[in-house]
Amino acid sequence: MNKTELVAAMADQAGVSKKDAEKVLKAFTDVVSGELKKGGKVQLVGFGTFEVSMRAAREGRNPATKKPIKIPASKAPKFKAGKAFKDALNKK
């Protein structure tokens, strides 16, 4: 499912226009991104948690030259699914 399909499905499910659904989706992603940039986390009970994971600096290899390179430390977004979400996916 791509963004256009997601917006259409959200609009249909909520009974709103696609334009309004797209605004809501944009607001959601902006709020989550902003909170993660500040170092916080966003927890949606029953769905999951968005948080920042720290990656340590490490040494890698350039695949073309096989020379070692230094990979700097970085932050990466992480999503951990909640129990209710996992249970819904595994329900038979």
N, CA, C and O atoms as a DFTB+ gen file, in Angstrom:
368 C
 N C O
     1  1       0.856      -1.170       0.000
     2  2       0.000       0.000       0.000
     3  2       0.904       1.235       0.000
     4  3       1.802       1.355       0.833
     5  1       0.659       2.139      -0.931
     6  2       1.430       3.371      -0.960
     7  2       0.637       4.498      -0.283
     8  3      -0.467       4.274       0.213
     9  1       1.206       5.702      -0.268
    10  2       0.586       6.817       0.444
    11  2      -0.796       7.148      -0.125
    12  3      -1.735       7.383       0.636
    13  1      -0.927       7.168      -1.430
    14  2      -2.208       7.490      -2.057
    15  2      -3.286       6.482      -1.653
    16  3      -4.415       6.861      -1.340
    17  1      -2.931       5.210      -1.663
    18  2      -3.873       4.165      -1.270
    19  2      -4.221       4.269       0.209
    20  3      -5.369       4.052       0.595
    21  1      -3.227       4.601       1.044
    22  2      -3.465       4.767       2.471
    23  2      -4.417       5.928       2.731
    24  3      -5.347       5.805       3.528
    25  1      -4.189       7.052       2.061
    26  2      -5.058       8.223       2.226
    27  2      -6.477       7.879       1.802
    28  3      -7.430       8.248       2.487
    29  1      -6.635       7.177       0.682
    30  2      -7.966       6.796       0.199
    31  2      -8.663       5.869       1.199
    32  3      -9.854       6.031       1.467
    33  1      -7.928       4.900       1.751
    34  2      -8.507       3.966       2.718
    35  2      -8.899       4.692       4.001
    36  3      -9.956       4.421       4.571
    37  1      -8.048       5.619       4.459
    38  2      -8.351       6.389       5.665
    39  2      -9.590       7.256       5.447
    40  3     -10.452       7.338       6.322
    41  1      -9.680       7.894       4.300
    42  2     -10.821       8.750       3.994
    43  2     -12.112       7.936       3.968
    44  3     -13.141       8.364       4.491
    45  1     -12.043       6.763       3.353
    46  2     -13.218       5.895       3.271
    47  2     -13.633       5.404       4.652
    48  3     -14.816       5.426       4.991
    49  1     -12.677       4.968       5.441
    50  2     -12.960       4.428       6.778
    51  2     -13.528       5.495       7.715
    52  3     -14.444       5.223       8.492
    53  1     -12.979       6.711       7.638
    54  2     -13.396       7.780       8.545
    55  2     -14.571       8.593       8.003
    56  3     -15.154       9.397       8.731
    57  1     -14.918       8.394       6.748
    58  2     -16.022       9.143       6.156
    59  2     -15.689      10.614       5.940
    60  3     -16.553      11.479       6.085
    61  1     -14.425      10.896       5.590
    62  2     -13.996      12.267       5.318
    63  2     -13.427      12.333       3.907
    64  3     -13.247      11.308       3.249
    65  1     -13.147      13.553       3.449
    66  2     -12.588      13.703       2.109
    67  2     -11.136      13.238       2.088
    68  3     -10.476      13.179       3.126
    69  1     -10.651      12.911       0.903
    70  2      -9.255      12.500       0.759
    71  2      -8.326      13.637       1.159
    72  3      -7.259      13.402       1.726
    73  1      -8.728      14.861       0.865
    74  2      -7.915      16.030       1.208
    75  2      -7.749      16.140       2.726
    76  3      -6.651      16.401       3.218
    77  1      -8.847      15.940       3.464
    78  2      -8.790      15.993       4.927
    79  2      -7.963      14.832       5.488
    80  3      -7.188      15.012       6.426
    81  1      -8.132      13.651       4.912
    82  2      -7.372      12.487       5.367
    83  2      -5.881      12.700       5.128
    84  3      -5.057      12.313       5.956
    85  1      -5.536      13.309       4.007
    86  2      -4.127      13.576       3.715
    87  2      -3.550      14.592       4.700
    88  3      -2.397      14.466       5.112
    89  1      -4.341      15.599       5.081
    90  2      -3.903      16.582       6.076
    91  2      -3.641      15.901       7.422
    92  3      -2.652      16.194       8.094
    93  1      -4.530      15.001       7.800
    94  2      -4.380      14.283       9.072
    95  2      -3.137      13.401       9.039
    96  3      -2.382      13.360      10.010
    97  1      -2.918      12.698       7.936
    98  2      -1.740      11.841       7.813
    99  2      -0.461      12.676       7.878
   100  3       0.497      12.292       8.548
   101  1      -0.443      13.804       7.192
   102  2       0.730      14.698       7.219
   103  2       0.967      15.222       8.624
   104  3       2.107      15.270       9.085
   105  1      -0.110      15.618       9.314
   106  2       0.024      16.110      10.690
   107  2       0.582      15.011      11.592
   108  3       1.443      15.278      12.430
   109  1       0.101      13.783      11.428
   110  2       0.586      12.656      12.233
   111  2       2.083      12.442      12.022
   112  3       2.839      12.338      12.988
   113  1       2.511      12.377      10.761
   114  2       3.929      12.135      10.493
   115  2       4.793      13.303      10.974
   116  3       5.903      13.088      11.460
   117  1       4.297      14.532      10.844
   118  2       5.049      15.698      11.323
   119  2       5.207      15.673      12.840
   120  3       6.288      15.953      13.358
   121  1       4.133      15.339      13.550
   122  2       4.181      15.300      15.017
   123  2       5.116      14.194      15.496
   124  3       5.919      14.414      16.403
   125  1       5.021      13.016      14.901
   126  2       5.888      11.897      15.294
   127  2       7.348      12.251      14.998
   128  3       8.218      12.032      15.841
   129  1       7.622      12.791      13.819
   130  2       8.992      13.175      13.462
   131  2       9.535      14.224      14.413
   132  3      10.676      14.130      14.865
   133  1       8.723      15.221      14.718
   134  2       9.152      16.283      15.625
   135  2       9.480      15.764      17.009
   136  3      10.477      16.167      17.608
   137  1       8.652      14.877      17.514
   138  2       8.886      14.314      18.847
   139  2      10.156      13.462      18.870
   140  3      10.924      13.524      19.830
   141  1      10.383      12.673      17.825
   142  2      11.580      11.841      17.768
   143  2      12.839      12.702      17.635
   144  3      13.879      12.366      18.201
   145  1      12.752      13.807      16.894
   146  2      13.897      14.712      16.760
   147  2      14.286      15.292      18.117
   148  3      15.465      15.531      18.378
   149  1      13.293      15.517      18.982
   150  2      13.553      16.047      20.320
   151  2      14.081      14.963      21.269
   152  3      14.458      15.259      22.403
   153  1      14.108      13.718      20.808
   154  2      14.592      12.617      21.641
   155  2      13.490      11.918      22.406
   156  3      13.767      11.032      23.213
   157  1      12.246      12.297      22.171
   158  2      11.120      11.679      22.866
   159  2      10.647      10.418      22.166
   160  3      11.303       9.900      21.263
   161  1       9.491       9.939      22.606
   162  2       8.885       8.784      21.953
   163  2       7.385       8.998      21.890
   164  3       6.822       9.769      22.667
   165  1       6.747       8.310      20.963
   166  2       5.300       8.397      20.795
   167  2       4.743       7.000      21.017
   168  3       5.062       6.063      20.285
   169  1       3.897       6.874      22.049
   170  2       3.344       5.575      22.401
   171  2       1.844       5.578      22.148
   172  3       1.112       6.383      22.723
   173  1       1.395       4.680      21.290
   174  2      -0.025       4.518      20.984
   175  2      -0.457       3.173      21.558
   176  3      -0.164       2.122      20.987
   177  1      -1.147       3.213      22.677
   178  2      -1.544       1.987      23.371
   179  2      -2.376       1.117      22.426
   180  3      -3.322       1.591      21.797
   181  1      -2.015      -0.133      22.339
   182  2      -2.715      -1.080      21.478
   183  2      -2.148      -1.138      20.070
   184  3      -2.461      -2.060      19.316
   185  1      -1.314      -0.162      19.701
   186  2      -0.728      -0.146      18.355
   187  2       0.776      -0.333      18.414
   188  3       1.303      -1.292      17.850
   189  1       1.483       0.579      19.096
   190  2       2.924       0.439      19.202
   191  2       3.598       1.721      19.633
   192  3       2.936       2.703      19.970
   193  1       4.918       1.706      19.622
   194  2       5.725       2.830      20.089
   195  2       6.757       3.203      19.037
   196  3       7.469       2.347      18.513
   197  1       6.826       4.489      18.737
   198  2       7.861       5.037      17.876
   199  2       8.913       5.645      18.792
   200  3       8.578       6.430      19.679
   201  1      10.190       5.293      18.591
   202  2      11.248       5.866      19.401
   203  2      12.541       5.931      18.606
   204  3      12.621       5.427      17.486
   205  1      13.557       6.560      19.199
   206  2      14.851       6.728      18.548
   207  2      15.817       5.680      19.085
   208  3      15.896       5.450      20.292
   209  1      16.545       5.055      18.180
   210  2      17.557       4.074      18.538
   211  2      18.920       4.659      18.171
   212  3      19.090       5.202      17.079
   213  1      19.881       4.551      19.071
   214  2      21.227       5.067      18.814
   215  2      22.088       3.968      18.198
   216  3      22.124       2.839      18.688
   217  1      22.774       4.314      17.125
   218  2      23.721       3.387      16.500
   219  2      25.127       3.872      16.825
   220  3      25.448       5.038      16.596
   221  1      25.948       3.011      17.343
   222  2      27.318       3.365      17.706
   223  2      28.174       3.537      16.455
   224  3      27.868       2.985      15.398
   225  1      29.235       4.298      16.590
   226  2      30.198       4.422      15.497
   227  2      30.855       3.056      15.302
   228  3      31.060       2.307      16.257
   229  1      31.175       2.756      14.068
   230  2      31.775       1.455      13.800
   231  2      32.631       1.532      12.541
   232  3      32.621       2.531      11.823
   233  1      33.359       0.475      12.295
   234  2      34.185       0.419      11.105
   235  2      33.530      -0.494      10.088
   236  3      33.087      -1.595      10.416
   237  1      33.472      -0.024       8.846
   238  2      32.892      -0.820       7.773
   239  2      33.900      -0.974       6.652
   240  3      35.061      -0.591       6.797
   241  1      33.465      -1.529       5.541
   242  2      34.342      -1.695       4.375
   243  2      33.649      -1.154       3.139
   244  3      32.459      -1.378       2.918
   245  1      34.422      -0.437       2.341
   246  2      33.932       0.010       1.053
   247  2      33.884      -1.221       0.154
   248  3      34.927      -1.823      -0.103
   249  1      32.710      -1.612      -0.332
   250  2      32.624      -2.854      -1.114
   251  2      33.394      -2.798      -2.436
   252  3      33.804      -3.834      -2.959
   253  1      33.591      -1.602      -2.972
   254  2      34.303      -1.494      -4.246
   255  2      35.808      -1.627      -4.069
   256  3      36.474      -2.308      -4.848
   257  1      36.348      -0.965      -3.028
   258  2      37.805      -0.962      -2.847
   259  2      38.283      -1.901      -1.747
   260  3      39.478      -2.179      -1.651
   261  1      37.379      -2.384      -0.928
   262  2      37.676      -3.251       0.211
   263  2      38.467      -2.526       1.312
   264  3      38.968      -3.161       2.240
   265  1      38.575      -1.192       1.203
   266  2      39.290      -0.430       2.223
   267  2      38.365      -0.166       3.404
   268  3      37.164       0.034       3.223
   269  1      38.925      -0.165       4.618
   270  2      38.093       0.135       5.795
   271  2      37.671       1.607       5.795
   272  3      38.435       2.486       5.397
   273  1      36.454       1.852       6.245
   274  2      35.950       3.216       6.390
   275  2      35.314       3.344       7.770
   276  3      34.862       2.356       8.349
   277  1      35.285       4.561       8.285
   278  2      34.650       4.804       9.579
   279  2      33.214       5.227       9.334
   280  3      32.951       6.149       8.561
   281  1      32.289       4.553       9.992
   282  2      30.872       4.898       9.908
   283  2      30.536       5.627      11.201
   284  3      30.668       5.051      12.281
   285  1      30.101       6.895      11.113
   286  2      29.855       7.671      12.336
   287  2      28.616       7.182      13.091
   288  3      27.751       6.505      12.534
   289  1      28.558       7.543      14.368
   290  2      27.378       7.220      15.175
   291  2      26.181       7.960      14.583
   292  3      26.336       9.036      14.003
   293  1      24.994       7.384      14.729
   294  2      23.794       8.016      14.185
   295  2      22.561       7.608      14.981
   296  3      22.595       6.681      15.789
   297  1      21.478       8.327      14.727
   298  2      20.186       8.006      15.325
   299  2      19.311       7.388      14.234
   300  3      19.383       7.787      13.072
   301  1      18.488       6.417      14.615
   302  2      17.593       5.770      13.661
   303  2      16.212       5.637      14.293
   304  3      16.102       5.311      15.475
   305  1      15.154       5.887      13.517
   306  2      13.817       5.692      14.063
   307  2      13.529       4.202      14.226
   308  3      14.009       3.374      13.452
   309  1      12.740       3.878      15.246
   310  2      12.421       2.474      15.529
   311  2      10.943       2.386      15.889
   312  3      10.417       3.256      16.584
   313  1      10.284       1.353      15.424
   314  2       8.885       1.106      15.777
   315  2       8.801      -0.248      16.447
   316  3       9.299      -1.243      15.920
   317  1       8.169      -0.284      17.609
   318  2       7.949      -1.547      18.313
   319  2       6.445      -1.760      18.390
   320  3       5.733      -0.960      18.997
   321  1       5.964      -2.826      17.783
   322  2       4.536      -3.121      17.759
   323  2       4.033      -3.484      19.154
   324  3       4.721      -4.160      19.919
   325  1       2.828      -3.028      19.470
   326  2       2.203      -3.336      20.748
   327  2       1.583      -4.723      20.749
   328  3       1.391      -5.329      19.695
   329  1       1.275      -5.214      21.926
   330  2       0.731      -6.572      22.069
   331  2      -0.588      -6.744      21.323
   332  3      -0.779      -7.745      20.632
   333  1      -1.495      -5.787      21.451
   334  2      -2.797      -5.904      20.774
   335  2      -2.619      -5.959      19.251
   336  3      -3.316      -6.709      18.568
   337  1      -1.690      -5.166      18.731
   338  2      -1.421      -5.146      17.293
   339  2      -0.861      -6.487      16.846
   340  3      -1.295      -7.033      15.831
   341  1       0.097      -7.021      17.592
   342  2       0.680      -8.324      17.273
   343  2      -0.376      -9.429      17.325
   344  3      -0.425     -10.304      16.461
   345  1      -1.220      -9.369      18.361
   346  2      -2.270     -10.383      18.509
   347  2      -3.260     -10.321      17.354
   348  3      -3.724     -11.359      16.883
   349  1      -3.591      -9.110      16.889
   350  2      -4.518      -8.959      15.778
   351  2      -3.934      -9.556      14.494
   352  3      -4.665     -10.138      13.693
   353  1      -2.629      -9.415      14.300
   354  2      -1.975      -9.955      13.113
   355  2      -1.893     -11.478      13.151
   356  3      -1.943     -12.138      12.113
   357  1      -1.768     -12.022      14.350
   358  2      -1.603     -13.473      14.489
   359  2      -2.885     -14.217      14.762
   360  3      -2.864     -15.435      14.938
   361  1      -4.012     -13.511      14.801
   362  2      -5.293     -14.150      15.063
   363  2      -5.679     -15.057      13.892
   364  3      -5.567     -14.675      12.727
   365  1      -6.130     -16.248      14.223
   366  2      -6.486     -17.207      13.162
   367  2      -7.985     -17.382      13.063
   368  3      -8.464     -18.149      12.228
